[in-house]
Amino acid sequence: MSFVPGLTPPSKKAEPAYWFVFHNEKMLVKTNADAFCVPRTQDLDSIIPTFRRKHFIGTLNDRPCFTVELEDGRGAPDIFEFKGLRELFGVLPEDLRSVAGRANQLVSWSRIHRYCGGCGNATRDKPDELAKICPRCGLINYPRLSPAVIVAVTRGNQLLLARNQRFKSGFYSVLAGFVELGETLEDCVAREVYEEVNIKVKHIRYFGSQPWPFPDSLMVAFTAEHEAGEISANPSEIVEAGWYSANNLPRIPPRITIARWLIDWFINTKQAPEAGS
């Protein structure tokens, strides 16, 4: 991906900008046959006056990228519609999807931090970095990230999968949870697994990470091994949990998620060989 973050739009003439336009947590996209396109400058002449919280966020393939919020979603041209970012995952090209996630987090942060949390005065954009500053008391607020761990727990050739209360579509996934104050990431892995299914784990190892803009998370992935305990699902969070082999998995998350990357890692490393091979 050739996205370069930035604070100041390029001074020289560039290709028409991409505009990541949001209203009520949904993004404006141009319908083109069976695909969705991010609008460019020439597409938006009629609604530019209604933009709020405009931010230049960088360049993608040397094309400027801006994020804004619409005051009223009714003024968009007929060829446009608002879609949730989850609907666009797997539909937009990966580079545009990644920038869209960044844009969504930025416009949400800008809206929430219109006023100073210390004295209540209106804030303004800090010119030299991505931050809001209070002109009265000097308090600076930066875009927030909420770290969360996600972990693939194995027991021999089996993987621990659970169906969470929040999963409306009924799929099963690996366990995850937000990091609490004073915790290391590894502490959080052990605590979340124990709290959700009453299992103790060992050999916790880093796997990878993924920005997750719903609304401002960073998913940090680990693998771990079963150490002790039998599954006892916490009913306040988990509907059902169990051990599954690579050849007998329930419905699992889509490939765009780091949860699926962990499950695919398990499949690739633990799948039993076919008979006769």
N, C-alpha and C positions, 0 to 999 in steps of 0.2 A: 504494500500500500504506500503510495507516494503522498500522504497527507503530512503537511508541515504546519504545526500549530503557530499561531501568531497573534499579536495584539493590534497591529497597525495595518490597514489594507495597503496593498502595493500601490505606489504612486504612478507607475507606468501603466499604460493601457493593457488590460488583460482580457482573456476570454470572458464572456458573460458569466456573472457569478452564479453559484448555487445558493438557493435560499431555503433554509430549513425553517419552515413556518409552523408554529404550534398554536392550537386553541383547545382549551379543555383537555390537555394531556394527549392530544392527537396531532399528527403531522399532516400537512397539506401535500398531496401528491397528484401528479398529472396522470390520468388514465390513458394508456397507449396500448390498444389491443388487450392482450392478456398480461401486460407488464405495467409497472408503476414507475414513474420518473420523478426525480426531484426537480421542482420548477427552477427556471433560470430567470434572469432579470427581465427579459422581454415578455415573460409570461404574466408578470405581476403588476403592470403599470396601474391598473385600476384599484388595487388594494394597498399599494405602498403607503399612502397617507394614513392608513389605520394601524401601521406597525407600532409596536411598543417594545421596549427593552431590546433594541438592536445591538448585536455584538458581532464583530468580525472574529472568526475563530481560527482562521488559517487558510491554507491553499491545498487543493486536491488536484494533482496533475497541473499545477500552475494556475488553476482556476480559483478565484476568491470564494470563500464560503462564509455566509452570514447566518446567524440564527436570530429569529424575532418571534414575538408573540402577537397574535391578532386580537384586537379589541373586540371584534365581532366576526364570527365565522360565516355570517350570511352573505358577505360581499364577494366571496371567491367565485371566479368564473366557472361556467358550467362544466368545463372539461376537468375540473379539479374535485377532489373529495378528501375528507379527513379520515385517516386511518391510524389505529393504534400501532405503536412500534412493534408489538408482538406479532401483529398481522403482517408486517413488512419484513420480519426476519425470514430469511430464506427466499424472499421475493426480490428485494433490492440487491444489487451487487454488494459484495462484502465490504468494499471500501466505502461506498455510500452509507451502508448500514452502520458501519463503525462511526463515521462522522455524525450521522443522525443521532446515535446514542449520546455522543459527546454534546451535541447541540441541545438535546432535550434536557440533559443534566444542567447545562449552563443557563438556559432560559428559566428553568425551575428555580435554581439557586438565586438568580437575579431577582425574580419576583418575590421570593420569600425574604430576601435581605434588603428590601426597599428601605427599611428603617433599622436604626441602630439598636442592638440588643442591650446596650449599656445605658443609653440616655433617651432613646426613642426618637432622636432626630433623623431626618431623611438622609440616606447615604448617597454617595456618588461613586462612580467607577474610578478606581485608582489608575492613573495614566500609564504607569511604568510596569504594572504586573496585573495578573488576573485576580482582582480583589475588589471588595467594596470598602470604602473608608468613610468614617463619620467626620464631617468637617467641624463638629462641635467638640467631641471628646477624643477623636483620633483613633477610636477602635477600628481595627481592620478585620474583615471577615473574608476568608478564602473559600472557594468551592469545597464542599464537604464530600468525603467518601466514607461509606460505612462498610468496613471489612467484614466478610463472612467466610467461614470455612465450609468446604464440601469434601466429603471423604468416601472413598471406596474401601469398605471393610471386607476382607476375605477370610475364609476359613477353609484351608485346603483349596479344593477346586470349586468353591462356592462363593457367591457374592451376596452381601446383605443388601436387600432392596426393601423399600417401604412405600406405602401410599399415604401421603400426607393429607390432613383435613383440607388444606388449601387447594389440592389438585382436583379441580372441578371435572377435568376430562378423564380422571380415573387411572392415570398412568402411575407406574412405580419408578422410584429413583433412588439414588444414593442419599445419605443423610447430609443435612446442612444446617447451619445456624450462625447467628451473628456473634462476633467477638465482644466480650464484656470488658469493662474497665479492669485494668490490672492483669489481664490474661495474656499469655503468649498464644500464638496461633495453635501450637501443639496442645496447650492446656484446653483450648476451646474445642479442639477435635475430641479429646478424651471426655470432656464434660458433656458435649452435645450427644455423643453416642450413648453414654451412660444414661443421660436424662431421657432420651427418646425411646431406647429399647433395652436398657438395663444390661448392656454389654460393656466389658472392659477390653481395651485394645492396647496393642504394643506395636513397636517398630513403625512409628508414624514417620512418613517420608513425604517431602514436598513433590508435587506432580506438575503444577502449572497454575495459571491464573487467567481470568477473563473479566473485563469490565462488564457490568450488568446494570444498565440504566433504568432500573425499575424500583425506585427512582435514581438511586445514587450508590449502588453497591460495587464492591470489588470482590469477586469470588476467588478465593485462594484454595486450590485443590490439593488434597493429600491422598495417599494410600495408607492403609493400616491393616494389621492382622488381629484376628480374634485372640484374646488372651484368656478370658474367663466369662462365665455367665451364660444363661439361656435367655432367649428373646422374650421380653415382656413389654409390649408396646404401651407407651404413655398415651392414654385415650384422649387427652386434651390436644394432642398434636398428630398422632399416628393412628390411622384406621386399621392398617394391617402391615405386618412386616414378616420377612422370611428369608431363608437361604436359597439361592437359585444357582443352578449350573449354567455354564455358557450355552449349552444346547437346549435349555428349557427356561427361557426368560419370559416374564410377563410383558405387557405393553410398557415401553420405555420412552424417555424424552427424545425430541428431535436432535439431529446431528449438529445443529448450530450451538448447542449448549455444552458447557464444560462438564455437566453431569453425564451427557452422552459420551464425551471424550473419555471419561473415566470408565464407563461401562464398556466402550469399545476396547480400551486398554485391557480390561479383564478378559473380554472375549478373545482377543488376539493372543493373550498369554496363557489362558487357562482352558481354552476349548479342547475338549477331548478329541483325539484323532479318530477319523472314521474307521470302521471295521475293515481290516485287510490292508490298511495303509502302513 
